[in-house]
Amino acid sequence: MTKLILYGILLYLLYKFVFELVIPVSKATTQVKDKLKEMQEQQLKQQQYQQQQQAQAAQAQAQQAKQTDVKSGDYIDFEEVK
């Protein structure tokens, strides 16, 4: 009879341990991993967007440089002497 009560208490403690500690910790761990993965994906997208913006800015500067090179022969900058 004493063994039966002891086994019952051990089973109850094991049940509480599993359902109040192990399962919530595993769920929290998976949630944290998912959030980290999501944040990394967002950061990667942001980096790609910034690189794209830099490439577009470089192209715009290159086009402006071409246009100013062509026009540089037509216009002479001068300063007025007093």
C-alpha positions, 0 to 999 in steps of 0.5 A: 500500500505504501509503494502504491502511494509512493508511486502515485506521488512520483507519477504526480510529480513527474506529471507536474514537472513535464507539463509545467516546466518541460513543455512551456520551456520548449514552446518558449524556445521555439518561439524565440527561435522563430522570432530570431529567424524573422528578425534576421530575414527582415535585416537581410531584406533591409540590407538588400534594399540599402544596397539597391538604393546605393546602386541606384545612387551610383548610377545616377551620379555616373549619369550626371558625371557623363552629362556634366562632362559633355557640357563642360566644353560649352561653358566656361566658369569665370569670376568677376574681377573688381 
